[in-house]
C-alpha cells in the first residue's frame, strides 16, 4: 500500500483527539460478553485490554491508574495471573 493511499485515513483520524482514539481502541480490544468464555484466558487479548485501558488513563492524566493497568498487562504476559472461574459455573440450578 502506498503512502498516498494511507493519507485519507490519517486525515480522517486527525479529527479525533488522542483520548477519543484511545477510548475507541479500548472499546475495540475489550472482550464482549459473547466472547468472554472463549477469550478470558487468552493472555495477549487480556494484556491488550489492559494496555489500552492504561493509555486512556494516561491521557486522562491519571498515571497511577495507568500504571496499575500496565502492571496487570505484564502479569498476563509473564503468566503470573490467570482468569478466575466464571461465577455462574458450579452453581446448581434449581
PDB file of N, CA, C and O in Angstrom:
ATOM      1  N   UNK A   1       0.850  -1.171   0.000  1.00  0.00           N
ATOM      2  CA  UNK A   1       0.000   0.000   0.000  1.00  0.00           C
ATOM      3  C   UNK A   1       0.897   1.236   0.000  1.00  0.00           C
ATOM      4  O   UNK A   1       1.811   1.343   0.817  1.00  0.00           O
ATOM      5  N   UNK A   2       0.642   2.139  -0.889  1.00  0.00           N
ATOM      6  CA  UNK A   2       1.480   3.335  -0.977  1.00  0.00           C
ATOM      7  C   UNK A   2       1.102   4.326   0.112  1.00  0.00           C
ATOM      8  O   UNK A   2      -0.002   4.296   0.655  1.00  0.00           O
ATOM      9  N   UNK A   3       2.038   5.192   0.409  1.00  0.00           N
ATOM     10  CA  UNK A   3       1.813   6.190   1.460  1.00  0.00           C
ATOM     11  C   UNK A   3       0.654   7.116   1.097  1.00  0.00           C
ATOM     12  O   UNK A   3      -0.107   7.529   1.973  1.00  0.00           O
ATOM     13  N   UNK A   4       0.515   7.443  -0.182  1.00  0.00           N
ATOM     14  CA  UNK A   4      -0.559   8.350  -0.586  1.00  0.00           C
ATOM     15  C   UNK A   4      -1.935   7.727  -0.375  1.00  0.00           C
ATOM     16  O   UNK A   4      -2.901   8.448  -0.127  1.00  0.00           O
ATOM     17  N   UNK A   5      -2.042   6.400  -0.468  1.00  0.00           N
ATOM     18  CA  UNK A   5      -3.342   5.776  -0.249  1.00  0.00           C
ATOM     19  C   UNK A   5      -3.691   5.715   1.229  1.00  0.00           C
ATOM     20  O   UNK A   5      -4.841   5.443   1.572  1.00  0.00           O
ATOM     21  N   UNK A   6      -2.727   5.962   2.115  1.00  0.00           N
ATOM     22  CA  UNK A   6      -2.990   5.968   3.549  1.00  0.00           C
ATOM     23  C   UNK A   6      -3.371   7.358   4.053  1.00  0.00           C
ATOM     24  O   UNK A   6      -3.885   7.482   5.165  1.00  0.00           O
ATOM     25  N   UNK A   7      -3.137   8.382   3.281  1.00  0.00           N
ATOM     26  CA  UNK A   7      -3.396   9.747   3.730  1.00  0.00           C
ATOM     27  C   UNK A   7      -4.850  10.020   4.093  1.00  0.00           C
ATOM     28  O   UNK A   7      -5.094  10.661   5.115  1.00  0.00           O
ATOM     29  N   UNK A   8      -5.827   9.570   3.315  1.00  0.00           N
ATOM     30  CA  UNK A   8      -7.209   9.850   3.721  1.00  0.00           C
ATOM     31  C   UNK A   8      -7.525   9.294   5.107  1.00  0.00           C
ATOM     32  O   UNK A   8      -8.222   9.941   5.889  1.00  0.00           O
ATOM     33  N   UNK A   9      -7.019   8.103   5.419  1.00  0.00           N
ATOM     34  CA  UNK A   9      -7.272   7.529   6.737  1.00  0.00           C
ATOM     35  C   UNK A   9      -6.623   8.392   7.821  1.00  0.00           C
ATOM     36  O   UNK A   9      -7.250   8.670   8.843  1.00  0.00           O
ATOM     37  N   UNK A  10      -5.403   8.809   7.615  1.00  0.00           N
ATOM     38  CA  UNK A  10      -4.720   9.650   8.598  1.00  0.00           C
ATOM     39  C   UNK A  10      -5.463  10.974   8.766  1.00  0.00           C
ATOM     40  O   UNK A  10      -5.610  11.473   9.882  1.00  0.00           O
ATOM     41  N   UNK A  11      -5.926  11.536   7.663  1.00  0.00           N
ATOM     42  CA  UNK A  11      -6.678  12.789   7.742  1.00  0.00           C
ATOM     43  C   UNK A  11      -7.990  12.588   8.492  1.00  0.00           C
ATOM     44  O   UNK A  11      -8.411  13.455   9.257  1.00  0.00           O
ATOM     45  N   UNK A  12      -8.627  11.455   8.275  1.00  0.00           N
ATOM     46  CA  UNK A  12      -9.875  11.173   8.981  1.00  0.00           C
ATOM     47  C   UNK A  12      -9.631  11.025  10.479  1.00  0.00           C
ATOM     48  O   UNK A  12     -10.436  11.487  11.287  1.00  0.00           O
ATOM     49  N   UNK A  13      -8.546  10.394  10.847  1.00  0.00           N
ATOM     50  CA  UNK A  13      -8.236  10.191  12.263  1.00  0.00           C
ATOM     51  C   UNK A  13      -7.850  11.486  12.959  1.00  0.00           C
ATOM     52  O   UNK A  13      -8.040  11.620  14.168  1.00  0.00           O
ATOM     53  N   UNK A  14      -7.311  12.437  12.214  1.00  0.00           N
ATOM     54  CA  UNK A  14      -6.853  13.688  12.830  1.00  0.00           C
ATOM     55  C   UNK A  14      -7.998  14.517  13.400  1.00  0.00           C
ATOM     56  O   UNK A  14      -7.761  15.438  14.182  1.00  0.00           O
ATOM     57  N   UNK A  15      -9.227  14.205  13.022  1.00  0.00           N
ATOM     58  CA  UNK A  15     -10.366  14.955  13.565  1.00  0.00           C
ATOM     59  C   UNK A  15     -10.704  14.534  14.995  1.00  0.00           C
ATOM     60  O   UNK A  15     -11.505  15.188  15.663  1.00  0.00           O
ATOM     61  N   UNK A  16     -10.092  13.438  15.465  1.00  0.00           N
ATOM     62  CA  UNK A  16     -10.353  12.942  16.810  1.00  0.00           C
ATOM     63  C   UNK A  16      -9.187  13.269  17.735  1.00  0.00           C
ATOM     64  O   UNK A  16      -8.039  13.344  17.297  1.00  0.00           O
ATOM     65  N   UNK A  17      -9.487  13.462  19.010  1.00  0.00           N
ATOM     66  CA  UNK A  17      -8.428  13.695  19.994  1.00  0.00           C
ATOM     67  C   UNK A  17      -7.723  12.375  20.294  1.00  0.00           C
ATOM     68  O   UNK A  17      -8.235  11.297  19.991  1.00  0.00           O
ATOM     69  N   UNK A  18      -6.558  12.480  20.885  1.00  0.00           N
ATOM     70  CA  UNK A  18      -5.825  11.273  21.287  1.00  0.00           C
ATOM     71  C   UNK A  18      -6.654  10.450  22.262  1.00  0.00           C
ATOM     72  O   UNK A  18      -6.669   9.222  22.186  1.00  0.00           O
ATOM     73  N   UNK A  19      -7.347  11.127  23.182  1.00  0.00           N
ATOM     74  CA  UNK A  19      -8.176  10.423  24.144  1.00  0.00           C
ATOM     75  C   UNK A  19      -9.315   9.677  23.450  1.00  0.00           C
ATOM     76  O   UNK A  19      -9.605   8.529  23.788  1.00  0.00           O
ATOM     77  N   UNK A  20      -9.953  10.321  22.491  1.00  0.00           N
ATOM     78  CA  UNK A  20     -11.036   9.664  21.764  1.00  0.00           C
ATOM     79  C   UNK A  20     -10.533   8.430  21.019  1.00  0.00           C
ATOM     80  O   UNK A  20     -11.200   7.395  21.001  1.00  0.00           O
ATOM     81  N   UNK A  21      -9.365   8.543  20.408  1.00  0.00           N
ATOM     82  CA  UNK A  21      -8.789   7.402  19.699  1.00  0.00           C
ATOM     83  C   UNK A  21      -8.433   6.281  20.668  1.00  0.00           C
ATOM     84  O   UNK A  21      -8.667   5.108  20.379  1.00  0.00           O
ATOM     85  N   UNK A  22      -7.867   6.641  21.818  1.00  0.00           N
ATOM     86  CA  UNK A  22      -7.515   5.628  22.820  1.00  0.00           C
ATOM     87  C   UNK A  22      -8.772   4.946  23.355  1.00  0.00           C
ATOM     88  O   UNK A  22      -8.778   3.733  23.564  1.00  0.00           O
ATOM     89  N   UNK A  23      -9.823   5.712  23.576  1.00  0.00           N
ATOM     90  CA  UNK A  23     -11.080   5.133  24.056  1.00  0.00           C
ATOM     91  C   UNK A  23     -11.683   4.198  23.018  1.00  0.00           C
ATOM     92  O   UNK A  23     -12.233   3.153  23.365  1.00  0.00           O
ATOM     93  N   UNK A  24     -11.581   4.570  21.746  1.00  0.00           N
ATOM     94  CA  UNK A  24     -12.079   3.702  20.678  1.00  0.00           C
ATOM     95  C   UNK A  24     -11.266   2.403  20.624  1.00  0.00           C
ATOM     96  O   UNK A  24     -11.817   1.318  20.438  1.00  0.00           O
ATOM     97  N   UNK A  25      -9.955   2.533  20.790  1.00  0.00           N
ATOM     98  CA  UNK A  25      -9.102   1.341  20.808  1.00  0.00           C
ATOM     99  C   UNK A  25      -9.451   0.457  21.995  1.00  0.00           C
ATOM    100  O   UNK A  25      -9.540  -0.763  21.854  1.00  0.00           O
ATOM    101  N   UNK A  26      -9.646   1.051  23.148  1.00  0.00           N
ATOM    102  CA  UNK A  26     -10.008   0.275  24.334  1.00  0.00           C
ATOM    103  C   UNK A  26     -11.323  -0.471  24.106  1.00  0.00           C
ATOM    104  O   UNK A  26     -11.451  -1.641  24.464  1.00  0.00           O
ATOM    105  N   UNK A  27     -12.281   0.206  23.516  1.00  0.00           N
ATOM    106  CA  UNK A  27     -13.570  -0.429  23.222  1.00  0.00           C
ATOM    107  C   UNK A  27     -13.391  -1.579  22.233  1.00  0.00           C
ATOM    108  O   UNK A  27     -13.984  -2.645  22.396  1.00  0.00           O
ATOM    109  N   UNK A  28     -12.586  -1.358  21.230  1.00  0.00           N
ATOM    110  CA  UNK A  28     -12.338  -2.384  20.206  1.00  0.00           C
ATOM    111  C   UNK A  28     -11.651  -3.610  20.808  1.00  0.00           C
ATOM    112  O   UNK A  28     -11.947  -4.737  20.414  1.00  0.00           O
ATOM    113  N   UNK A  29     -10.738  -3.403  21.756  1.00  0.00           N
ATOM    114  CA  UNK A  29      -9.965  -4.501  22.331  1.00  0.00           C
ATOM    115  C   UNK A  29     -10.634  -5.163  23.526  1.00  0.00           C
ATOM    116  O   UNK A  29     -10.166  -6.202  23.989  1.00  0.00           O
ATOM    117  N   UNK A  30     -11.712  -4.590  24.032  1.00  0.00           N
ATOM    118  CA  UNK A  30     -12.414  -5.179  25.173  1.00  0.00           C
ATOM    119  C   UNK A  30     -13.141  -6.450  24.736  1.00  0.00           C
ATOM    120  O   UNK A  30     -13.703  -6.523  23.643  1.00  0.00           O
ATOM    121  N   UNK A  31     -13.116  -7.433  25.606  1.00  0.00           N
ATOM    122  CA  UNK A  31     -13.810  -8.691  25.325  1.00  0.00           C
ATOM    123  C   UNK A  31     -15.307  -8.461  25.502  1.00  0.00           C
ATOM    124  O   UNK A  31     -15.751  -7.983  26.545  1.00  0.00           O
ATOM    125  N   UNK A  32     -16.066  -8.800  24.491  1.00  0.00           N
ATOM    126  CA  UNK A  32     -17.518  -8.663  24.583  1.00  0.00           C
ATOM    127  C   UNK A  32     -18.072  -9.805  25.435  1.00  0.00           C
ATOM    128  O   UNK A  32     -17.440 -10.855  25.554  1.00  0.00           O
ATOM    129  N   UNK A  33     -19.243  -9.604  26.025  1.00  0.00           N
ATOM    130  CA  UNK A  33     -19.840 -10.674  26.831  1.00  0.00           C
ATOM    131  C   UNK A  33     -19.995 -11.987  26.045  1.00  0.00           C
ATOM    132  O   UNK A  33     -19.857 -13.071  26.611  1.00  0.00           O
ATOM    133  N   UNK A  34     -20.280 -11.883  24.754  1.00  0.00           N
ATOM    134  CA  UNK A  34     -20.444 -13.095  23.938  1.00  0.00           C
ATOM    135  C   UNK A  34     -19.142 -13.854  23.745  1.00  0.00           C
ATOM    136  O   UNK A  34     -19.160 -15.064  23.522  1.00  0.00           O
ATOM    137  N   UNK A  35     -18.009 -13.157  23.828  1.00  0.00           N
ATOM    138  CA  UNK A  35     -16.702 -13.784  23.618  1.00  0.00           C
ATOM    139  C   UNK A  35     -15.966 -14.086  24.919  1.00  0.00           C
ATOM    140  O   UNK A  35     -14.852 -14.609  24.895  1.00  0.00           O
ATOM    141  N   UNK A  36     -16.583 -13.758  26.057  1.00  0.00           N
ATOM    142  CA  UNK A  36     -15.881 -13.845  27.333  1.00  0.00           C
ATOM    143  C   UNK A  36     -15.308 -15.237  27.597  1.00  0.00           C
ATOM    144  O   UNK A  36     -14.120 -15.366  27.892  1.00  0.00           O
ATOM    145  N   UNK A  37     -16.130 -16.270  27.494  1.00  0.00           N
ATOM    146  CA  UNK A  37     -15.649 -17.616  27.813  1.00  0.00           C
ATOM    147  C   UNK A  37     -14.539 -18.067  26.868  1.00  0.00           C
ATOM    148  O   UNK A  37     -13.606 -18.757  27.278  1.00  0.00           O
ATOM    149  N   UNK A  38     -14.646 -17.678  25.626  1.00  0.00           N
ATOM    150  CA  UNK A  38     -13.656 -18.090  24.635  1.00  0.00           C
ATOM    151  C   UNK A  38     -12.321 -17.364  24.823  1.00  0.00           C
ATOM    152  O   UNK A  38     -11.266 -17.953  24.586  1.00  0.00           O
ATOM    153  N   UNK A  39     -12.351 -16.104  25.243  1.00  0.00           N
ATOM    154  CA  UNK A  39     -11.137 -15.280  25.276  1.00  0.00           C
ATOM    155  C   UNK A  39     -10.623 -14.941  26.668  1.00  0.00           C
ATOM    156  O   UNK A  39      -9.559 -14.334  26.791  1.00  0.00           O
ATOM    157  N   UNK A  40     -11.346 -15.314  27.721  1.00  0.00           N
ATOM    158  CA  UNK A  40     -10.966 -14.874  29.070  1.00  0.00           C
ATOM    159  C   UNK A  40      -9.570 -15.306  29.491  1.00  0.00           C
ATOM    160  O   UNK A  40      -8.958 -14.659  30.340  1.00  0.00           O
ATOM    161  N   UNK A  41      -9.056 -16.388  28.915  1.00  0.00           N
ATOM    162  CA  UNK A  41      -7.724 -16.873  29.288  1.00  0.00           C
ATOM    163  C   UNK A  41      -6.666 -16.581  28.228  1.00  0.00           C
ATOM    164  O   UNK A  41      -5.521 -17.011  28.366  1.00  0.00           O
ATOM    165  N   UNK A  42      -7.031 -15.863  27.182  1.00  0.00           N
ATOM    166  CA  UNK A  42      -6.083 -15.515  26.123  1.00  0.00           C
ATOM    167  C   UNK A  42      -5.199 -14.379  26.628  1.00  0.00           C
ATOM    168  O   UNK A  42      -5.647 -13.239  26.753  1.00  0.00           O
ATOM    169  N   UNK A  43      -3.960 -14.697  26.912  1.00  0.00           N
ATOM    170  CA  UNK A  43      -3.057 -13.743  27.551  1.00  0.00           C
ATOM    171  C   UNK A  43      -2.811 -12.500  26.703  1.00  0.00           C
ATOM    172  O   UNK A  43      -2.746 -11.394  27.240  1.00  0.00           O
ATOM    173  N   UNK A  44      -2.674 -12.658  25.404  1.00  0.00           N
ATOM    174  CA  UNK A  44      -2.455 -11.488  24.543  1.00  0.00           C
ATOM    175  C   UNK A  44      -3.684 -10.583  24.507  1.00  0.00           C
ATOM    176  O   UNK A  44      -3.565  -9.358  24.534  1.00  0.00           O
ATOM    177  N   UNK A  45      -4.850 -11.189  24.446  1.00  0.00           N
ATOM    178  CA  UNK A  45      -6.087 -10.404  24.435  1.00  0.00           C
ATOM    179  C   UNK A  45      -6.247  -9.653  25.747  1.00  0.00           C
ATOM    180  O   UNK A  45      -6.578  -8.467  25.753  1.00  0.00           O
ATOM    181  N   UNK A  46      -6.012 -10.345  26.865  1.00  0.00           N
ATOM    182  CA  UNK A  46      -6.173  -9.708  28.174  1.00  0.00           C
ATOM    183  C   UNK A  46      -5.145  -8.600  28.378  1.00  0.00           C
ATOM    184  O   UNK A  46      -5.476  -7.539  28.907  1.00  0.00           O
ATOM    185  N   UNK A  47      -3.898  -8.836  27.962  1.00  0.00           N
ATOM    186  CA  UNK A  47      -2.866  -7.810  28.091  1.00  0.00           C
ATOM    187  C   UNK A  47      -3.194  -6.613  27.200  1.00  0.00           C
ATOM    188  O   UNK A  47      -2.997  -5.467  27.603  1.00  0.00           O
ATOM    189  N   UNK A  48      -3.691  -6.872  26.001  1.00  0.00           N
ATOM    190  CA  UNK A  48      -4.067  -5.783  25.092  1.00  0.00           C
ATOM    191  C   UNK A  48      -5.157  -4.909  25.702  1.00  0.00           C
ATOM    192  O   UNK A  48      -5.099  -3.683  25.611  1.00  0.00           O
ATOM    193  N   UNK A  49      -6.152  -5.544  26.327  1.00  0.00           N
ATOM    194  CA  UNK A  49      -7.205  -4.789  27.018  1.00  0.00           C
ATOM    195  C   UNK A  49      -6.605  -3.856  28.063  1.00  0.00           C
ATOM    196  O   UNK A  49      -6.970  -2.684  28.150  1.00  0.00           O
ATOM    197  N   UNK A  50      -5.685  -4.392  28.848  1.00  0.00           N
ATOM    198  CA  UNK A  50      -5.102  -3.623  29.938  1.00  0.00           C
ATOM    199  C   UNK A  50      -4.220  -2.478  29.424  1.00  0.00           C
ATOM    200  O   UNK A  50      -4.241  -1.380  29.981  1.00  0.00           O
ATOM    201  N   UNK A  51      -3.462  -2.730  28.382  1.00  0.00           N
ATOM    202  CA  UNK A  51      -2.606  -1.680  27.818  1.00  0.00           C
ATOM    203  C   UNK A  51      -3.462  -0.555  27.230  1.00  0.00           C
ATOM    204  O   UNK A  51      -3.138   0.621  27.395  1.00  0.00           O
ATOM    205  N   UNK A  52      -4.538  -0.909  26.554  1.00  0.00           N
ATOM    206  CA  UNK A  52      -5.432   0.123  26.004  1.00  0.00           C
ATOM    207  C   UNK A  52      -6.055   0.942  27.130  1.00  0.00           C
ATOM    208  O   UNK A  52      -6.162   2.164  27.023  1.00  0.00           O
ATOM    209  N   UNK A  53      -6.465   0.278  28.205  1.00  0.00           N
ATOM    210  CA  UNK A  53      -7.026   0.995  29.351  1.00  0.00           C
ATOM    211  C   UNK A  53      -5.966   1.903  29.976  1.00  0.00           C
ATOM    212  O   UNK A  53      -6.267   3.027  30.376  1.00  0.00           O
ATOM    213  N   UNK A  54      -4.736   1.419  30.058  1.00  0.00           N
ATOM    214  CA  UNK A  54      -3.642   2.237  30.611  1.00  0.00           C
ATOM    215  C   UNK A  54      -3.446   3.497  29.787  1.00  0.00           C
ATOM    216  O   UNK A  54      -3.229   4.574  30.344  1.00  0.00           O
ATOM    217  N   UNK A  55      -3.520   3.379  28.486  1.00  0.00           N
ATOM    218  CA  UNK A  55      -3.358   4.543  27.616  1.00  0.00           C
ATOM    219  C   UNK A  55      -4.461   5.568  27.874  1.00  0.00           C
ATOM    220  O   UNK A  55      -4.197   6.769  27.920  1.00  0.00           O
ATOM    221  N   UNK A  56      -5.680   5.098  28.042  1.00  0.00           N
ATOM    222  CA  UNK A  56      -6.796   6.009  28.338  1.00  0.00           C
ATOM    223  C   UNK A  56      -6.536   6.744  29.648  1.00  0.00           C
ATOM    224  O   UNK A  56      -6.688   7.964  29.720  1.00  0.00           O
ATOM    225  N   UNK A  57      -6.142   6.003  30.687  1.00  0.00           N
ATOM    226  CA  UNK A  57      -5.879   6.651  31.981  1.00  0.00           C
ATOM    227  C   UNK A  57      -4.711   7.624  31.885  1.00  0.00           C
ATOM    228  O   UNK A  57      -4.749   8.697  32.488  1.00  0.00           O
ATOM    229  N   UNK A  58      -3.689   7.265  31.143  1.00  0.00           N
ATOM    230  CA  UNK A  58      -2.545   8.163  30.990  1.00  0.00           C
ATOM    231  C   UNK A  58      -2.965   9.465  30.311  1.00  0.00           C
ATOM    232  O   UNK A  58      -2.551  10.547  30.727  1.00  0.00           O
ATOM    233  N   UNK A  59      -3.781   9.359  29.273  1.00  0.00           N
ATOM    234  CA  UNK A  59      -4.252  10.548  28.564  1.00  0.00           C
ATOM    235  C   UNK A  59      -5.218  11.376  29.400  1.00  0.00           C
ATOM    236  O   UNK A  59      -5.403  12.565  29.137  1.00  0.00           O
ATOM    237  N   UNK A  60      -5.829  10.765  30.394  1.00  0.00           N
ATOM    238  CA  UNK A  60      -6.701  11.488  31.326  1.00  0.00           C
ATOM    239  C   UNK A  60      -5.910  12.038  32.511  1.00  0.00           C
ATOM    240  O   UNK A  60      -6.488  12.533  33.478  1.00  0.00           O
ATOM    241  N   UNK A  61      -4.597  11.945  32.427  1.00  0.00           N
ATOM    242  CA  UNK A  61      -3.698  12.429  33.480  1.00  0.00           C
ATOM    243  C   UNK A  61      -3.947  11.705  34.804  1.00  0.00           C
ATOM    244  O   UNK A  61      -4.002  12.315  35.872  1.00  0.00           O
ATOM    245  N   UNK A  62      -4.096  10.384  34.695  1.00  0.00           N
ATOM    246  CA  UNK A  62      -4.248   9.523  35.864  1.00  0.00           C
ATOM    247  C   UNK A  62      -3.147   8.460  35.833  1.00  0.00           C
ATOM    248  O   UNK A  62      -3.419   7.284  35.589  1.00  0.00           O
ATOM    249  N   UNK A  63      -1.896   8.883  36.084  1.00  0.00           N
ATOM    250  CA  UNK A  63      -0.768   7.959  35.918  1.00  0.00           C
ATOM    251  C   UNK A  63      -0.804   6.759  36.849  1.00  0.00           C
ATOM    252  O   UNK A  63      -0.334   5.687  36.470  1.00  0.00           O
ATOM    253  N   UNK A  64      -1.340   6.899  38.042  1.00  0.00           N
ATOM    254  CA  UNK A  64      -1.383   5.748  38.964  1.00  0.00           C
ATOM    255  C   UNK A  64      -2.299   4.658  38.419  1.00  0.00           C
ATOM    256  O   UNK A  64      -1.964   3.475  38.479  1.00  0.00           O
ATOM    257  N   UNK A  65      -3.448   5.053  37.889  1.00  0.00           N
ATOM    258  CA  UNK A  65      -4.368   4.080  37.284  1.00  0.00           C
ATOM    259  C   UNK A  65      -3.734   3.449  36.045  1.00  0.00           C
ATOM    260  O   UNK A  65      -3.881   2.251  35.804  1.00  0.00           O
ATOM    261  N   UNK A  66      -3.033   4.263  35.266  1.00  0.00           N
ATOM    262  CA  UNK A  66      -2.346   3.746  34.079  1.00  0.00           C
ATOM    263  C   UNK A  66      -1.305   2.710  34.484  1.00  0.00           C
ATOM    264  O   UNK A  66      -1.198   1.655  33.860  1.00  0.00           O
ATOM    265  N   UNK A  67      -0.549   3.010  35.517  1.00  0.00           N
ATOM    266  CA  UNK A  67       0.485   2.090  35.982  1.00  0.00           C
ATOM    267  C   UNK A  67      -0.115   0.768  36.443  1.00  0.00           C
ATOM    268  O   UNK A  67       0.432  -0.296  36.156  1.00  0.00           O
ATOM    269  N   UNK A  68      -1.235   0.829  37.156  1.00  0.00           N
ATOM    270  CA  UNK A  68      -1.900  -0.409  37.592  1.00  0.00           C
ATOM    271  C   UNK A  68      -2.277  -1.281  36.402  1.00  0.00           C
ATOM    272  O   UNK A  68      -2.093  -2.497  36.434  1.00  0.00           O
ATOM    273  N   UNK A  69      -2.807  -0.652  35.345  1.00  0.00           N
ATOM    274  CA  UNK A  69      -3.209  -1.417  34.153  1.00  0.00           C
ATOM    275  C   UNK A  69      -1.996  -2.000  33.433  1.00  0.00           C
ATOM    276  O   UNK A  69      -2.045  -3.126  32.938  1.00  0.00           O
ATOM    277  N   UNK A  70      -0.907  -1.229  33.375  1.00  0.00           N
ATOM    278  CA  UNK A  70       0.313  -1.740  32.740  1.00  0.00           C
ATOM    279  C   UNK A  70       0.895  -2.914  33.535  1.00  0.00           C
ATOM    280  O   UNK A  70       1.377  -3.888  32.956  1.00  0.00           O
ATOM    281  N   UNK A  71       0.844  -2.813  34.851  1.00  0.00           N
ATOM    282  CA  UNK A  71       1.316  -3.923  35.681  1.00  0.00           C
ATOM    283  C   UNK A  71       0.451  -5.152  35.479  1.00  0.00           C
ATOM    284  O   UNK A  71       0.960  -6.270  35.414  1.00  0.00           O
ATOM    285  N   UNK A  72      -0.844  -4.951  35.379  1.00  0.00           N
ATOM    286  CA  UNK A  72      -1.772  -6.053  35.126  1.00  0.00           C
ATOM    287  C   UNK A  72      -1.457  -6.705  33.775  1.00  0.00           C
ATOM    288  O   UNK A  72      -1.458  -7.931  33.663  1.00  0.00           O
ATOM    289  N   UNK A  73      -1.189  -5.895  32.758  1.00  0.00           N
ATOM    290  CA  UNK A  73      -0.829  -6.429  31.437  1.00  0.00           C
ATOM    291  C   UNK A  73       0.437  -7.269  31.523  1.00  0.00           C
ATOM    292  O   UNK A  73       0.514  -8.343  30.926  1.00  0.00           O
ATOM    293  N   UNK A  74       1.424  -6.787  32.259  1.00  0.00           N
ATOM    294  CA  UNK A  74       2.676  -7.533  32.414  1.00  0.00           C
ATOM    295  C   UNK A  74       2.430  -8.872  33.102  1.00  0.00           C
ATOM    296  O   UNK A  74       3.040  -9.879  32.743  1.00  0.00           O
ATOM    297  N   UNK A  75       1.546  -8.883  34.079  1.00  0.00           N
ATOM    298  CA  UNK A  75       1.229 -10.138  34.772  1.00  0.00           C
ATOM    299  C   UNK A  75       0.567 -11.145  33.852  1.00  0.00           C
ATOM    300  O   UNK A  75       0.815 -12.346  33.957  1.00  0.00           O
ATOM    301  N   UNK A  76      -0.273 -10.660  32.951  1.00  0.00           N
ATOM    302  CA  UNK A  76      -0.869 -11.565  31.960  1.00  0.00           C
ATOM    303  C   UNK A  76       0.220 -12.141  31.052  1.00  0.00           C
ATOM    304  O   UNK A  76       0.249 -13.340  30.777  1.00  0.00           O
ATOM    305  N   UNK A  77       1.102 -11.271  30.599  1.00  0.00           N
ATOM    306  CA  UNK A  77       2.123 -11.708  29.643  1.00  0.00           C
ATOM    307  C   UNK A  77       3.160 -12.637  30.259  1.00  0.00           C
ATOM    308  O   UNK A  77       3.651 -13.547  29.591  1.00  0.00           O
ATOM    309  N   UNK A  78       3.499 -12.415  31.526  1.00  0.00           N
ATOM    310  CA  UNK A  78       4.511 -13.293  32.130  1.00  0.00           C
ATOM    311  C   UNK A  78       3.882 -14.505  32.835  1.00  0.00           C
ATOM    312  O   UNK A  78       4.566 -15.256  33.531  1.00  0.00           O
ATOM    313  N   UNK A  79       2.594 -14.677  32.647  1.00  0.00           N
ATOM    314  CA  UNK A  79       1.852 -15.828  33.158  1.00  0.00           C
ATOM    315  C   UNK A  79       1.756 -15.868  34.682  1.00  0.00           C
ATOM    316  O   UNK A  79       1.596 -16.942  35.262  1.00  0.00           O
ATOM    317  N   UNK A  80       1.852 -14.721  35.327  1.00  0.00           N
ATOM    318  CA  UNK A  80       1.731 -14.662  36.781  1.00  0.00           C
ATOM    319  C   UNK A  80       0.279 -14.733  37.249  1.00  0.00           C
ATOM    320  O   UNK A  80       0.005 -15.101  38.391  1.00  0.00           O
ATOM    321  N   UNK A  81      -0.653 -14.378  36.353  1.00  0.00           N
ATOM    322  CA  UNK A  81      -2.069 -14.437  36.714  1.00  0.00           C
ATOM    323  C   UNK A  81      -2.822 -15.210  35.651  1.00  0.00           C
ATOM    324  O   UNK A  81      -2.343 -15.406  34.534  1.00  0.00           O
ATOM    325  N   UNK A  82      -4.007 -15.641  36.028  1.00  0.00           N
ATOM    326  CA  UNK A  82      -4.896 -16.291  35.064  1.00  0.00           C
ATOM    327  C   UNK A  82      -6.324 -15.886  35.401  1.00  0.00           C
ATOM    328  O   UNK A  82      -6.596 -15.333  36.466  1.00  0.00           O
ATOM    329  N   UNK A  83      -7.210 -16.167  34.489  1.00  0.00           N
ATOM    330  CA  UNK A  83      -8.600 -15.756  34.658  1.00  0.00           C
ATOM    331  C   UNK A  83      -9.256 -16.559  35.776  1.00  0.00           C
ATOM    332  O   UNK A  83      -9.055 -17.769  35.879  1.00  0.00           O
ATOM    333  N   UNK A  84     -10.040 -15.882  36.614  1.00  0.00           N
ATOM    334  CA  UNK A  84     -10.781 -16.620  37.639  1.00  0.00           C
ATOM    335  C   UNK A  84     -11.906 -17.419  36.981  1.00  0.00           C
ATOM    336  O   UNK A  84     -12.320 -17.100  35.867  1.00  0.00           O
ATOM    337  N   UNK A  85     -12.395 -18.439  37.650  1.00  0.00           N
ATOM    338  CA  UNK A  85     -13.504 -19.194  37.060  1.00  0.00           C
ATOM    339  C   UNK A  85     -14.752 -18.324  36.955  1.00  0.00           C
ATOM    340  O   UNK A  85     -14.930 -17.373  37.716  1.00  0.00           O
ATOM    341  N   UNK A  86     -15.583 -18.656  36.028  1.00  0.00           N
ATOM    342  CA  UNK A  86     -16.839 -17.928  35.835  1.00  0.00           C
ATOM    343  C   UNK A  86     -17.694 -18.104  37.091  1.00  0.00           C
ATOM    344  O   UNK A  86     -17.857 -19.227  37.568  1.00  0.00           O
ATOM    345  N   UNK A  87     -18.242 -17.015  37.634  1.00  0.00           N
ATOM    346  CA  UNK A  87     -19.012 -17.125  38.871  1.00  0.00           C
ATOM    347  C   UNK A  87     -20.287 -17.960  38.722  1.00  0.00           C
ATOM    348  O   UNK A  87     -20.808 -18.469  39.715  1.00  0.00           O
ATOM    349  N   UNK A  88     -20.794 -18.106  37.498  1.00  0.00           N
ATOM    350  CA  UNK A  88     -22.034 -18.881  37.316  1.00  0.00           C
ATOM    351  C   UNK A  88     -21.737 -20.376  37.155  1.00  0.00           C
ATOM    352  O   UNK A  88     -22.652 -21.192  37.260  1.00  0.00           O
ATOM    353  N   UNK A  89     -20.488 -20.745  36.905  1.00  0.00           N
ATOM    354  CA  UNK A  89     -20.159 -22.163  36.789  1.00  0.00           C
ATOM    355  C   UNK A  89     -20.078 -22.766  38.176  1.00  0.00           C
ATOM    356  O   UNK A  89     -19.589 -22.143  39.119  1.00  0.00           O
ATOM    357  N   UNK A  90     -20.559 -23.968  38.280  1.00  0.00           N
ATOM    358  CA  UNK A  90     -20.505 -24.639  39.565  1.00  0.00           C
ATOM    359  C   UNK A  90     -21.742 -24.414  40.406  1.00  0.00           C
ATOM    360  O   UNK A  90     -21.974 -25.126  41.383  1.00  0.00           O
ATOM    361  N   UNK A  91     -22.538 -23.425  40.029  1.00  0.00           N
ATOM    362  CA  UNK A  91     -23.783 -23.210  40.747  1.00  0.00           C
ATOM    363  C   UNK A  91     -24.800 -24.216  40.256  1.00  0.00           C
ATOM    364  O   UNK A  91     -24.912 -24.465  39.056  1.00  0.00           O
ATOM    365  N   UNK A  92     -25.535 -24.791  41.178  1.00  0.00           N
ATOM    366  CA  UNK A  92     -26.561 -25.730  40.783  1.00  0.00           C
ATOM    367  C   UNK A  92     -27.848 -24.976  40.493  1.00  0.00           C
ATOM    368  O   UNK A  92     -28.285 -24.133  41.276  1.00  0.00           O
ATOM    369  N   UNK A  93     -28.435 -25.290  39.374  1.00  0.00           N
ATOM    370  CA  UNK A  93     -29.699 -24.647  39.005  1.00  0.00           C
ATOM    371  C   UNK A  93     -30.827 -25.384  39.738  1.00  0.00           C
ATOM    372  O   UNK A  93     -30.851 -26.613  39.806  1.00  0.00           O
ATOM    373  N   UNK A  94     -31.721 -24.627  40.261  1.00  0.00           N
ATOM    374  CA  UNK A  94     -32.857 -25.227  40.990  1.00  0.00           C
ATOM    375  C   UNK A  94     -34.104 -25.162  40.174  1.00  0.00           C
ATOM    376  O   UNK A  94     -35.158 -25.615  40.620  1.00  0.00           O
TER     377      UNK A  94
END
